[in-house]
Amino acid sequence: MSENHSLFNKSLNRRDFIKIGATAGLSTALFKPALSGVRINQQRLTTPASSTLFSAKPINPVRIGYVGCGSQGTSHIRNLLRIEGVIIKAVCDIVPERTERAQQLVERAGQPKPEGYSRGDTDFLRLIDEQDIDLVYTATPWEWHVPVCVAAMKNDKHAATEVPTTVHLDECWELVETAEKTKKHCIMMENCCYDRTELLELNMVRKELFGELLYSETGYLHDLRGVKFDENYEGRWRRKFSSTNEGNPYPTHGLMPAMQCFNITRGNNFEYLISMSSPSRGLQLWQQEKLAPDDPRRNEKYIQGDINCSLIKTYNGAMMQVIHNCNSPRPYSRIKLIQGTKGIVQEFNNGTPLVSIEGRSNDNWEPLENYRAEFEHPLRKAMEQQAQGAGHGGMDYIEDYRLIKCLQNGVPLDMDVYEAATISAVAELSAQSVKAKGKPQDYPDFTRGAWKNRPPLPIIEG
């Protein structure tokens, strides 16, 4: 996600401002009300999705328009410029200096200067309408992910977005419906699926070392109090979300790799969710302890609980817990616990993943590293040198590389719109459950039954 602009300090009204992009011939709902706990129709489509994974005709080179050139967007642009067969044709950000910075990066890489778009919040529509491109990739604040992706698909372009895809159930359905109607890819770019530990665990799961998977515990546990009050970064919009919403708006980093292990939407699926939150304390304490006495932000009120725990039951009986904890003093963690009938793996707070495999570990914990030589994921092994120096330990580069190579070869992407919608639904379902004192919330089936026959993610050779 990028910090490139604020949605909440604009005068536009989310409920009233529906029609946009007259010059582009587009119409999409840009603005949605805050999560309200009002039940939204869970089954908007009735015809089952295809059980065959979607692929499009091969594209080479892949011509890209990039929307949102803040820190994360710029990092992705750097990665894409290192991949053979990529052309950055246009860049867009409401901050002109960031657009210019991106243009300079592309020129220094030896490509023609891309067209720049900086005429306000919806100038991405002009980019999409004017540019002959194959893919629109966005790293804007999350409220803009769906408008950008939907506009791209409706204009015959594939869409890729930073996390989370959305925090609204109706937008989850909008993405699925648009992708199916337009026959275009729509992928949420979850980098943690390409981390060394997660890929090693996935390979061990596929080799059945853990047996039948019964339980996972994952999350995003990251002290973001300083970030949320930094007006030059995500504080201009992420903190505002804490003022109006409950639940877990950011489940993706921990949950998406676990979903791949548990074959969610690909042989298994979520059935229902229950959720509870602690009181809201951390941001209030930060206000009083860190801000100047005359700082108007000291008067802001927050309702989002510091810690949210959601438990999801799957159709095959497994339980998957996901935790959100971003307003507390604590070291970073994604937990990474997977328990099966034959073993367990967990990354403890010191960052050392430990494992115990029945018949191999003598009923003791041992370092997961002991299994790397035998079970290192071939994708990570093949790309370790190539990914050196890229963001987040190289996993950002690998996720961008995989997206481009799948598009170039005309094969299904590693993640698709059904997974993007399914993981994003955690946000509103958790908010609904918290407000209903933990009442179970039935999970929408975005595949409409096709999950039973969709093939699991294979072990990619690279």
Secondary structure, DSSP 8 states (H G I E B T S, - for coil): ---S--STTSS--TTT-----TTTT----------------S----S---SS-------SSEEEEEE--SHHHHHHHHHHHTSTTEEEEEEE-SSHHHHHHHHHHHHHTTS---EEE-SSTTTHHHHHHH---SEEEE-S-GGGHHHHHHHHHHTT-EEEE-S-S-S-HHHHHHHHHHHHHHT--EEE--GGGGSHHHHHHHHHHHTTTT-SEEEEEEEEE---HHHHT-TTTGGGTHHHHHHH--S-S--HHHHHHHHHHTTBTTTB-EEEEEEEE----HHHHHHHHHS-TT-GGGG----S-SEEEEEEEETTS-EEEEEEE-SSS---B---EEEESSEEEEE-TTS-EEEEETTTSTTS-EEGGGGHHHH--HHHHHHTTTTTTSTGGGHHHHHHHHHHHHHHHT---SS-HHHHHHHHTHHHHHHHHHHTTT--EE---TTTTGGGTS--------
